[in-house]
Amino acid sequence: MAKVFITGSADGLGLLAAKELIKQGHKVVLHARNEKRGQEALKQIPGAKHVLIADLADLDEIKALGEKANAFTFDAVIHNAGVYQTSAQQLLDVNTLAPYLLTALMHKPERLIYLSSGMHLSGKPDWTELPSYSDTKLHVLMLAKVLARKWPDVHANAVDPGWVPTKMGGAGAPDDLQKGYETQVWLATSDDQATRVSGQYFHHQQQARYNRAADDVKAQDRLLAECARLTGVAL
């Protein structure tokens, strides 16, 4: 039985992953951006005992979330939270800085899973404080690759869940919703040898084609340096 923390688990893929993990007998701590959404999530997932509250668009709230999360010991953390059609500042804060900060502040779990996207293929590795959605989804793959270099005792990987019919993806999204959360659950808990890797990019439980710019060590280190500068927290 694993203990798993999932950011952005009040709805969408995060909520579905939480339900599946609890169904399999694992313990899950949820996260929501405000108290109302947190209480609604607990009602939808009665097997979850705790929900942590923080708006991931606010750096101070992210830092407080890291402290709250350290009251628990997690085997895996799924960095699921993300925003899509919003300002560049929110894209940077929620999609890039939040997973970076939480990774830096929380006790190391055995497994870290970052939600990327097939759209990362058009992302640019060059640092900008006005990133596109694609840029931020390349950032989290780069973060997984940095951790594969720096934290050999942790399995850190990124996942493309596909274009699935969630609130973010839209009702007309063509991909399989169940497959959209299965890979995160598998990477977080499975004893399958295929999960015992780090710095990889997965789609539907298979290593998949990714933007090779993510392998640029200088770009990875620049990403870390800029995240540290903006947050005041070094990895």
N, C-alpha and C positions, 0 to 999 in steps of 0.2 A: 504494500500500500504506500503510495507516494503522497506527499503534501505539495500542492501546486497553487501558485498565485497567478491570476490572469488579469491583466489590465484591460479595461474596456469590456467588462463582462456583464454589463447591464442589458445588453441586447446583441443582436447579430451573431457573428462567429464566436465571439468570446463567451456569450451565454450558452451557445450550443456545445462548445468544447467543455464548458463547466458541467453541463448536464451529462455529457457522455463520460467524463472522468468520474463523476459521482456514481453513475450507473455501474461503472467498473469497480467501484469500491474505494476510490481514492478520496482524499480530503482536499477540499478546494476553498480558497479564500478569494472572494470576489472583489472587484473594484468598480466604483461608479463615480461620476464627476460631481454629483450632489446627493444630498441625503434622500430626497424623494426618489430618485432613480435607484439608489441603493436599496431602499426598502421594497421597491417594486421587484427588484432582482431577487431578493431573498424570498419573496412570495412565489416567484416563478421557479425558483430552484430551492425547494424546502430542505434538500440535503446539505446545502451550504450553511455553515454556522456563522460566518463572519463576512462583513463587507467593509472595505476601507474606502474612505471618501477623499477625493482630491480632483481638482480641475487641472488637467495636464497642460493647459495653456498658461498656467501660472507657475513660475519657477519656484516660488516660495512654497506653494502647495505640493509641488513634486518633491521638494526636499523634506517636507513634513511627512509625506507618504513613505519615503524611504525609511524614516525613523519608525513610523507605525509598523511597517512591514517587518522590521527587524525584531519585533516582539515575537515573531514566529520563526520557525526553522523550515525552510522550503527545500524540497528536492529538485523542484523545477519552477522556472518562471517563464510564462508565456507573455511576451510583450505584444499584445494584440491590439491595443488602442491605436486608433488612427483617424485622421480627418482627410477629406478629399477636396471638395469644392469650397475653398475658403481662402483667406488671405495668406500671403507668403509667410507672414509672421507666425500665424497659427500652424501652418504646415511645419515650419522649423521647430516651434516649441513642442508640439504634440508628437510629431512623427520622428523627429531627430533628437531633440534635447531631452525629452522625457525618458525614452529608453536608455540614452546615454547616462543621464543622472541617476536613474534607479539602479542601473548596473553598477555604477561607481559607488553608490551609497549603501546598497543592500548587501547583507552577508552573501557570499558566493554560494549559489546552489550547485548541484552537480550538472544541471542541464539548463541552458538558456535558449529560448526560441523566439525569434524576431519575425514579425509578419511583414514581409516585403510584398511585391506585386510584379506581375509580368511587365508592368509599365516601367520598372526600373531599367529595362533594357535601353530606354531612350534617355535615362538620367545621365548627368554629367558629374564626373568626380571632382572637378575644380570647385573649390569652396566658394559659396555665395551665401549671404545672409538674406537673399530673396529667392529661395529655392522653389522649383516646381514640385509637384507631387512626385513625379518620376525621380527627381534628384533625391528627395527624402527617402524613397524606397531603395535607392542605391546606397544611401548612407547606412541603413540598418544592415544591409548585406556586408558592407565594409566593416561595420562594427563587429559583426560575427567573425569576420576574417582576422581582425585585429586581436580579438580574444583568443582565437585559435593559436595565434603566435605567442601571446603574452600570458595566457592562463591555460597551460597544458593539462591541468587537472579538471577543467570544465569542458563539457560538450556544448558549444555555441553554434547554432545553425539558423539559417533564414528559410522562410517558407513562402511560396507563392500559392495562396489558397484558390487561385482561379477567379474568374469574373462570375461571382455567384449572386443569386437574388436575395441580398440583404437590403437594409435601408440605404447603405452606401452604394451597393452595386446596382440597385434598381430592380423592379419586378421583372423586367425583360432580360435580365442577365442569363446567358446561355449555359453556364457551367453547373455541375452537380453540387447542390448545397451540402450534402453529407460529406462529399469528398473535400469540401472547403474547410472542414474542421478536423477531419480524421488524421491528417499528417501532423498537426500540432500535438494532438493527444498521443499519437504514436511516438513522436520524438520525446515527449515529456515523460513517458512511463514504460515504454516497451523494453524488453530484454533482447530484442532482435539485434544482432550484431551490426546490422546496417545503420542503427541509430548511434553507434559508438564511434562517431566521427565528429569533426569540428571544422567550422569555417566553410560549410557546404550550403548549397542552395537546393531546396527540395520542392517538388510539385507532385502531388498525389503519391507520396511515399517513395518517390524515385528522385535521385539526383538529376537536376535538369540544367539545360543551357542557361548561362547567365552572362551579364555584361562583364567582360574580362577587365574592364577598367577597375573593377573592385579589387583586383589583385595587386594594384599599384601600391607598394608599401609607403612611398612618399606621400601619396594622396591619403592613405589611411592615417598616417601620422599627422598630417595637416588637419584632417577631420577631428582627431582627438584633441589637438592643440586648440582648435577654434571652439570646440565644445567646452573645453576646460576654461577658456577665456570668457566665454559668454555666461557660464554657470558659476564660475569660481570654484569648481570642484574638479580635481584631477582624477583620472581613472587609476 
